[in-house]
């Protein structure tokens, strides 16, 4: 069987190979590169850890559809 990757590992792999390519684009044409996505994920992770929330913890997210929402999931 192949190895299963979590979403964090998938983002890391994509950012390594496609850092400046578009990861997300909204209906208004606003774009977010894999590099920007990884940066946002790292920032979100640091904020959660600062609040005592570590990997594997369950959290609820209440947010409108946006790039920030994607970063936090």
Buried (B, 14 or more C-beta within 10 A) or exposed (E): EEEEEEEEEEBBEBBEEEBEEEBBEEEEEEEBBBBBBBBBBBEBBEEBEEEEEEEEEEEEEEEEEEBEEBBBE
